[in-house]
Amino acid sequence: MNKYFLSIITVLLIIQSLFLIDDIFFPKKNIKNVYSVSSSVEEIDKKNEEKPLSKNLKNKIDFDNLFINANFEKGKKIAKQCAGCHDLEKSKKIKVGPPLWSIVGKQSALEENFEYSESLKNFKKEWSVENLYFFLENPKNYISGTKMIYKGLKKSEDRVNLIQYLKSLK
Ligand code: HEC
């Protein structure tokens, strides 16, 4: 009887130590964490898939606040990059691109004497502050097929300052 009892205890001890070794080499808590991190990454990916990036941004940007610190003078300087192709004066001359006088709030592709690309003709939107903001970041991405060959202004601040200046052209 005693013999049996001892051997049962020994077996139990061995099993117990096996569990301990298992815990040391394969800590279950960590494994759990790894899983939960990767699943939350998956969730974020899923969310991003559902909404295109620009839409996400649009929801996040508060345009009223964005223009509080807009700098007109800096915008005027940046507009020199546009002036090679666009007339910024009231004279509204056609250059490589259409004139930009009173462009903010204007319907797109409205200049009668300018031959717009099909893409811009089909855009059919108003040049609101929001649309200009996203267009000027990367024109070709925003309106694919546009014939405006311009790399865009990557910095949000530059676009805000420029649009602040464009607003004054009226
Ligand atoms: C290399 C020449 C070039 C430069 C530089 C350029 N543009 Fe353009 N832009 C064009 C052309 C060409 C079009 C007509 C695009 C089309 O028809 O697809 C255009 C179209 C536009 C339109 C649409 C106008 C409308 O009537 O619907 C806006 C707004 C605009 N440009 C703003 C700017 C601003 C602001 C800058 C400076 C940051 C700039 N562009 C720089 C050539 C240029």
Residues whose N, C-alpha, C, O or C-beta is under 5 A from the ligand:
A	BS01	HEC	Q81 C82 C85 V96 G97 P98 Q107 S108 A109 L110 E111 E115 Y116 S117 L120 G145 T146 K147 M148 I149 Y150
